Amino acid sequence: MNTANAPEQLLFRYGLDDGVAVLRVTGEVDVATCGLLRDTLLRIATGEDFRGLVVNLAGVRFMDSTGIGVLVGVWHRVAATTASLALAAPAPQVQRVLDTAGLTKVLPVYDAEADAVAAIRQPPAG
């Protein structure tokens, strides 16, 4: 494939913060890149010793409905376990997409990555 015609590249930085997986996403999440995002998130969410996942969206410049679909799918997969999923630091244009899709009503979204990680670390109530 000629890289001049390649879709917008999606980049990831992965780390662990006291057992909480943190994935920092950079680029555009659309029909051309959503498969890569889905595969990466599912690989993390199905790994051994998975306790929770924070997806940092600060570097995402654009997200369409396919990206929302990926987040919902991964959220359902994580919700079927004892782990948690949270989103962190979405850029204003991505925040609008999350709000419009109603995702912020079911999935926690934090202004800062550190706040999202702290929330994931909290033991479930009850």
N, C-alpha and C positions, 0 to 999 in steps of 0.2 A: 504494500500500500504506500502510495506517495504521501509523505508526511505533510506536504503542502495542502493536501485535501483531507487530512485527518481531522476528526472532530476535536472540539475544544478539549484539551487535556484536563483530567481530573487528578489532582495530587492529594496524597494522604500523608499525614505524620501520625504515627501510632505510639502510644506510651501507656504505662501503667502508673497509676497514682494510688498507692496503698491498696492494690487489688482491684481498683476500678479502672476499666479500660477507657482510654480517652483517644478518640479519633478526630484529628483536625483535618477538615476537608477544605480544599482550595480549588476553585474553578467554577464551572457551570454544570449544574445537575439538570440534564435534559434527556430526551429519548436516546441520544447517542452515548451518554455516559452513565445512565442509571443502572445498567447491568453491572458495571464495574463497582459502583457504590454498593449495590445489593450484595454482590458476592463478597466484598470486603467486610461489610457489616455482619453478614451471616457467618463468615469464617470466625470473626471475633466472638459472636454471640453463642457459637456452638463449641467453643474451645473449653478445654479443661480449666477448672477453677474459675470459671466466669462468674463474677459477682454483680456486675453492672457495667453499663456503657454510657458514656457521655459523648455525644456527637457535637463537636464544636464547628459551627457554621459561619464563623466570622469571615472566613476567606471565600465564601460562596457568593459569587456576583449575580447569579441567576439560578432560579429553580422553577421548573414547570410541574405540571400535574404528575408526570411520571416519577419525579423525585418525591413528591408527596406520597405516591403509591408505595415506593420503596420504604419510606419511613414508617408508614402504617403497617406494611408487611413485617418488617423487622420488629416493630413494637408488639405485634401479635405474637411473634415467635418468642420474644423475651418475656412477655406477660404470662406465657404458659409455664414459666420457670419461677424460681424464687428470686430471680435477678430483677433489676430495674433499668429503664432507659430514660435518659433526659437529653434535651437539646440545650446548647449553650451559645450565647453571643451571636445570634443571627443578625446579619446586616439588615438595615431597614427594609430593603426591597424583598428580602427573604422572609422577614417577619410579617410583612403584608400578605404574602402568599400563604404562610402558615395560618394566619388569622382568618383569611378568606376561606380556606379549606376547612376551618373548624378544628384543626389539629391541636391548637393551643388549649382547647377545652378538655382534651383527653390525655395529652402528653405534656409533662412539665417542661417549660422553657425558661431558662435563666439568663440574665444579662451577662453574667460572668462564668467562665469555666469553673473557677474555684467553688462558686456557690452550687453549681450542678454536681460536682464531685462530692461536696459535703452532703448534699441531699441524698445522693445514691448510697453513701456510707451509713446513713442513719438506719437503724434497725426498723423493720416494719412495725407500725403501731398495732397494738393488740397483743 
